[in-house]
Amino acid sequence: MITSKISLTALDVAHHYDELDDFYRLAWGDHVHHGLWDNENDTRSVEDATLHLLQRLTSTLHLKSGDHLADIGCGYGASSRWLAQTHGLNITALTISEKQTAQARLEPPPSSGHIDYRVEDWLQNSLPDNSLHAAIAIESLAHMEDKALFFQQIHRTLKPGAHAALAVWTTADDLTRLESHLLQKVCEEGRLPGMGTLQEYQQLAASTGLLVTEAVDITPQVERTWWIITRRVLTGLFTNPHYLRFILNRAFRKRIFVLTLPRLLLAYRTGAMRYAIITLQKPH
Ligand SMILES: C[S@@+](CC[C@H](N)C(=O)[O-])C[C@H]1O[C@@H](n2cnc3c(N)ncnc32)[C@H](O)[C@@H]1O
């Protein structure tokens, strides 16, 4: 497990997303997660690719109209809205960022299903035991301080037999010292208390009693995302005054957040940073 050298709490993560709210919405749009491209020749747009990742992730959840799903770390709620609309689900969408929740509530509600947007820490969530038909967590696990508790909460809240699907940032199994240092910096700047390997996450899930039904590294199909985001930010710096405002902003500079993009590109290029899908089932 790569851990940040500075201590990071849920409050730090919340501040990160609140402070960078405008920037994230400008650079990423509604979905703050990677896209999925099937192969090198797949020319879909980043918007289509983010939806493609969501479709791939949720295809194993056996969703039925009226089901209760938790969206763990829901960002601006775009995944929840798409799932409510297409499957008629009852969704509890949790984030620890007040700004994200406020923004999500401004969006037109889906015409099918229902979404309850909440500012709530997943590690201390108030959902009843055995209450969920399904759960998703897209790129939120690395932000959680206590990874074991993350999985315990999934086990506690899922109904017996129910499934969860996670899209997770992971690290390679064998890292050089330089790669570990690079990832530590990514953790500090991205407000990630720690990032585990795919195997470590599978072990943690299994130790809570969850069955790991799939664990697959899909790095080559998602890493294009960072080149697109970097190009978007660089183009934005020359064409959109809002981007310049961020770069000149003190809080933004303090974090040298702008260095995170090249670091992430390097971490993906060297193979140190990975991306995976994990699907879980609570035994009957
Ligand atoms: C990279 S964003 C992904 C957002 C969303 N899943 C998406 O794909 O658009 C990470 C999200 O995890 C949320 N998060 C981080 N730690 C959390 C926690 N302890 N409890 C609930 N949400 C958390 C953040 O607030 C943020 O919304």
The ligand as a MOL file (V3000), in Angstrom:
LIG
                    3D

  0  0  0     0  0            999 V3000
M  V30 BEGIN CTAB
M  V30 COUNTS 27 29 0 0 0
M  V30 BEGIN ATOM
M  V30 1 C -12.8360 11.1400 -8.1990 0
M  V30 2 S -14.3470 11.6230 -7.4510 0 CHG=1
M  V30 3 C -15.4570 10.5110 -8.2860 0
M  V30 4 C -16.8630 11.0440 -8.2800 0
M  V30 5 C -17.9140 10.1610 -8.9400 0
M  V30 6 N -17.8770 8.8020 -8.4470 0
M  V30 7 C -17.7670 10.1860 -10.4310 0
M  V30 8 O -17.3370 9.1580 -10.9510 0
M  V30 9 O -18.0750 11.1960 -11.0590 0 CHG=-1
M  V30 10 C -14.2450 10.9330 -5.7920 0
M  V30 11 C -15.5070 11.1260 -4.9710 0
M  V30 12 O -15.3910 10.3870 -3.7550 0
M  V30 13 C -15.9720 11.1550 -2.7140 0
M  V30 14 N -15.4750 10.6910 -1.4170 0
M  V30 15 C -14.1980 10.6280 -0.9970 0
M  V30 16 N -14.1250 10.1570 0.2600 0
M  V30 17 C -15.4030 9.9060 0.6490 0
M  V30 18 C -16.0090 9.4000 1.8380 0
M  V30 19 N -15.2710 9.0630 2.9120 0
M  V30 20 N -17.3420 9.2720 1.8760 0
M  V30 21 C -18.1080 9.6180 0.8130 0
M  V30 22 N -17.5930 10.0990 -0.3430 0
M  V30 23 C -16.2650 10.2400 -0.4280 0
M  V30 24 C -15.5530 12.5700 -3.0520 0
M  V30 25 O -16.3200 13.4990 -2.3460 0
M  V30 26 C -15.8150 12.5560 -4.5610 0
M  V30 27 O -17.1630 12.8210 -4.8030 0
M  V30 END ATOM
M  V30 BEGIN BOND
M  V30 1 1 1 2
M  V30 2 1 2 3
M  V30 3 1 2 10
M  V30 4 1 3 4
M  V30 5 1 4 5
M  V30 6 1 5 6
M  V30 7 1 5 7
M  V30 8 2 7 8
M  V30 9 1 7 9
M  V30 10 1 10 11
M  V30 11 1 11 12
M  V30 12 1 11 26
M  V30 13 1 12 13
M  V30 14 1 13 14
M  V30 15 1 13 24
M  V30 16 1 14 15
M  V30 17 1 14 23
M  V30 18 2 15 16
M  V30 19 1 16 17
M  V30 20 1 17 18
M  V30 21 2 17 23
M  V30 22 1 18 19
M  V30 23 2 18 20
M  V30 24 1 20 21
M  V30 25 2 21 22
M  V30 26 1 22 23
M  V30 27 1 24 25
M  V30 28 1 24 26
M  V30 29 1 26 27
M  V30 END BOND
M  V30 END CTAB
M  END
